[in-house]
Amino acid sequence: MMFENKTILITGATGSWGHELVRQLILLRPKEIRLFSRNEYAQVNMKRQFNSLTILKFLVGDVRDYLAVLNACENVDYVFHLAALKHVPVCEEQPLEAIKTNVTGTENVIRASIAQKVNKVVDVSSDKAVDPINFYGMTKAIGEKLVIQANQNQLKTKFVCIRGGNVLGTNGSVVPLFKNLLKENKDIPITSRAMTRFFLTINDAIKLLLTAAMESYGGETFVMKMKSCKMIDLAEVMIETLGKTSTIIDIGIRSGEKLHETLISKYESKQTYELNNDYYVILPQTSPEILLNKYKAYPKVVFEIYESNENLMSKEQIKGLLEQGGFLR
């Protein structure tokens, strides 16, 4: 097995993605999982949740600090780079902080991984990195470019990206926000009744991460075939199902928000392949022969662009997804 008796580093490890990634990695019998984050309190809580499991090693540090990342990468086989500033309004208001974490931090992970001869690095990106209009998306787009470009001119370490959408139930996401507002009988704010978003469960997000780690050669961007819905439909399903009488109010689109998100742009679709029923793989425009040969047997996609305003879930499907995640209890 790929991860058996290997040492794995997870940056930004104490968030929702990190918790679930650790749960799934433990089953794959690694030698050690290093959990690198700057939040000491979150690390203490996570250590308690996992009953001080001996293969877990908690490291307080910041991806902005190259030496801290370099030390964390020593004798590491695989890196999952989850650390990021993700909240769109925060990144709009404090763009220099977003650059420090999402760009400089990613560069530090790349440099440290190469220096320490890591086997493979998997970077977590976002649908907001595609044709970005907000600062968060711009920093993630630069991060993607840095990660994919890092495959050039060096032989040992391989780099691959994944793109996610909105993960149901993660810290600061919309479903827990709506649920808390409904509990308090407060109004539900909607920025636009036409707005759509991609959604996936945390389990699906980690499956995407592990698939990219196991199936990639290096240089690819893995994208999950995700479900999407209207935000107004999501709010109405939660109100109806939880038996509340809250009112939906229009607050207008915030700075940096799109009506619809894109997972694969019209420029990328030309070099995008259908890996299987669950995943697409985007190759860089200038791919080495070995990478092109790996995917030449797979069909190219027939769509021009992959946007969240197509193939929308019905309200019944939205309800099923929320029930699956336990958000309607």
N, C-alpha and C positions, 0 to 999 in steps of 0.2 A: 504494500500500500504506500501511496505517495508520501504521506505525513508520518508514517510509523517511525518512531525513534528519531524524529527530526526536531529541530528547535525552530520555533515560530515566534515572530514579533508582530504584535498588533499595536499600531499607533491609534490614539483616540479610543482606547480599548474599553473605557468605562461607560460608553453610551449604549443605547439599545442594540445597535448592530454588534458591538463588542460582546455584550452578554450572550447573545444568541450564537455568535460565531464560536465563542469559547465552548458553549454547550455541545455544539456539533463537532468541534475539533477534538474534544476529549474522547469521543467515541472512536476516533481514528488513531489513538494510541501514540501521540507525539511524545518525545522525550521531555520537552519543556515548552511552555507558552509564556512569553514575556508580554506583560500588559503595561504599555507605556502611555501615560497621560499626565496632565498637569494638575489634576484635581485630586488632592490627597484624601479628602473626605469621601469622594466617590470610590476611590480605591479601597478604603477601609470597609465600606459597605459591601462592595463586590466580593472582597475576600471573605466576609462573613457569609454571604449568600452561597459561595462555593465551598463552605466549610473548611477554609484554609487548605484546599487541595494542594498537595506538595509539588505538582508539576507546574503550578502557576507561580510566576515570579513577577511581583509588582514593582514597576520602576516609575518614580516621579520624575517627570521631565517634560520639555516642550519641544515640539518639532522645529520651532524657531531657533533652537540652540543646536548648532551642528555637532559640537563635541558630545552633547548628551545623546544625540541620535547615533553618532558613530560608535559610542560605547555600547549602546543598546543593541546594535547590529552585530557585535562581535560573536563569531561562531554561529550565526543565524543562517538557517537554510531558506526560509520563506518569510516574506514581509507582507502583511495586509495593512495598507495605508488608509486608515479610516479618519484620521484627525482632520478637522476642517471647521471653519466658521461657516455656518449653514443658513442662518436666519437672514432672509433677504433685506428687511428693513435695517437690521444692524449693520450689514455690509454696506448698504447705501449711505448710512450715517457716519460710519467709521471705515472708509475704504482702505486707509493705510494699514489698519489692523487685519483686514481681509487679505491684503497682499502678503503681510508677514506670515500668516498661517497657511493660506491656501497656495501661494506661489513659492515664497522663500522656504516654507516648511516642506513642500513637496520636493523642491530642489535639494534640500538637505537630506531627505530620505533617499533620493536618487544617488547623490554623491557618496553617502555613507554606505549604501548597499553595494555599490561598485567597489569601494575601497575595501570592504569586508568580504567581498566575493560571495555575496548572497546568491542563491540559485535563481530565485524568481521573486518579483515584486508585483502585487496586484493593487492597483489604485482605484479607489471608489470615486467615481464622478457622478454627474447629475444630468437630467434632461435639460436643466437650465444652462448647461454649457453649450448647447446647440443654438446657433444664431442668437447669442446672448444680448439682452437689452438691460440687464441689471449687473451691478458690480460683482455680486456673488457668482453669477453665471460666467462673467468675463474671467474671473480668477480661476474658476474650475476649467474653463476652456484652455487657458494658458497652462494649467497643471496637466491637462490631458496631453497637450503638445509636448511638454517637457518629458513626460513619461514615455510616450511613443518614440520621441526622438532619441531617448536614452539607449535605445537598442542599437543605434548606429555606432560603429567604430570601437566596439568592445565585445568580447566573446563570452564571458562567463555569465553575467547577470542578465536575465530576461525580464522585460517589463510588459505589462498588459493592463488595460483599463476595463472597468465595467461602468455602465450608465444605469442609474436607478431613477425611479420616479418617487412619488410620495409614499413612504412606507407607513402603513396603518399602525397607529398607536405609539410611534416613536416620540421621544421627548420633544415637546414644542409643536407637534403636528396637529392637524385640524380636527381629527376625530376626538381625541381627549379634550380639546378645547371646547368643541360643541357639547360634548357630554357633560362637562363641568358646568357650562352655562345653563344647560337644561336642568341639571340638578338644583341650581339656584333660581330657576324660573326666570332667567334673563333672556333678552332678545338674542337671536342668532345673526351675527353680521355676515353679509355676503357682499363681496366687492363688485360682482357683476353676475346677473342671472344667466348670462351666456357662457360664463367661465367653465372650462373643463380641465381636468387633471388626470394624469396616469396614477394608478394605485397598484401596490403589491403588498403582500404580507411580509412580515419580518423573516419568516421561514423561507419564502421564495427569494428574498433578497440575499440570504446567506447561501442558498443553493446556487444562485447566480455567481456569487463570489468564488465558491468552491469549484464550480464548473469551469470558470475562467482560469483558475489556478491549475486545474488538472488537464484541461483540454488544449490550452494555448501553447503555441510555440514561442511567441514573443512578438509584440508589435500590434496585436489585435485589440479591438474594443468590442466587448461582449455586451449585447443588449437583450433583455428579456422581452418576450411578447407579452405586453402588459395590458390589463384592462383599464379603461378610462370611463369617466362619468362626468355629468354636470354637477357642479358644486351645489346648485340649488336642489337637485334631486337627492344628493347625499344629506343635506340639511333636512329636507322634508321626510325622508325615510327615518331619520333619527327621531324627529319630533313625533311622527305617527307611531313608531314602534315603542318608544319609551313612554308614550301616553302623556305627553306634555302639551301645553297650550301656548308655548312661546311663539313670538312673532319673528319672522325673517325680515331684517331691515337691510336696505341697500346703502352701503357706505362709500361706494366708488372705488375704482382701481387704485391701489397704492403705487407709490413710486417704484419703478422697476418691475412691475408685474405684467405678464402677458395674459391675454384671454385664453390662449391655448399653448400647451407645451409641445416640443418636438423632440423625439428620441433619435431619429435619423433624418438628416437634412437631404435636400435634393442633390447636393454636391457629393454626399457620402453614399447615397443609394447605389450609385454606379459601381462601387466596389464593396457592396454588402452582400453577404451570402446567408442562406438559410441553413443553419447548422442542424436543426431538428424541429420538432413541433413546439419547442419552448424558447429557442434562442436564435438571434441573428448575430453575425460576426462582421464587423467593419474592418477592412484592411486599409493601411495607409496608402496614400496615392502613389508613393514610390516604395513598393514592396519588394523585398529580395526574392529571388527565384524560389528559394526553399519555402518561403511563406506562401507564395502563389501556388506552388505544387501541392501544399498541404490541403488547400481548399478548392482545387480545380474540379474535383468530383461533386462538389456541392452546388445546388442551383443558386443562381443570382436572384435577388428579389425583383419582383415585377412592379412594385410601387415606386413612385417618384419621391414621396416624402411620408414619414411616419409621424402623424400628429395626434393629439389627444382628442380632437373633435370628430374623430371617425370611429365607427363601431362602438358606440357608447353603450354602457350597461343599462339595462332596464332597472326600474326601482326594485323589482323582485331580486335581480342579480346583485344589486348593491346590498340589499338586506342579507342575502346569503353570505356575501363576503364579510360583512360586519359580524354576522353570527359566527362564522368560521374563526374570526379573530377574538371572539368573546367580548365584543364591544357593546352588545345590546343587553347585557345582564344587569 
